[in-house]
């Protein structure tokens, strides 16, 4: 609904005329022709104010999960080690290797997530400061 307010529906004064090869219309037939165009006043306001704040907030929100995720992964690895020590008493040696694989998997996924998502958040945050006139970097 808010996005629709950025557009105006205008009627072209000349209308739409069928091609001369269209024989099913009588001569000199015109139909109203409407088009959706951007509202210049709202578009300038959106470009100058809202887009910069959106990129800043989006960049901050994209940086938070990769920063918090390693802390959560460390907590998970600590809990897995506690569970592994408790399982040593109850179970045999075979399941201990499975827990080591799970710990390695958690560490590898944490590193991969951090390396893939952190640059995205930093670039969004950076773009909010160097924005040019065309919604892009200078």
Secondary structure, 3 states (H helix, E strand, C coil): CCHHHHEEEEEEEEEEECCCCCCCCCCCCEEEEEEEEECHHHHHHHHHHHHHHHHHHHHHHHHHHHHHHHHHHHHHHHHHHHHHHHHHHHCCCHHHHHHHHHHHHHHHHHHHHHHHHHHHHHHHHHHCCCECCCCCEC
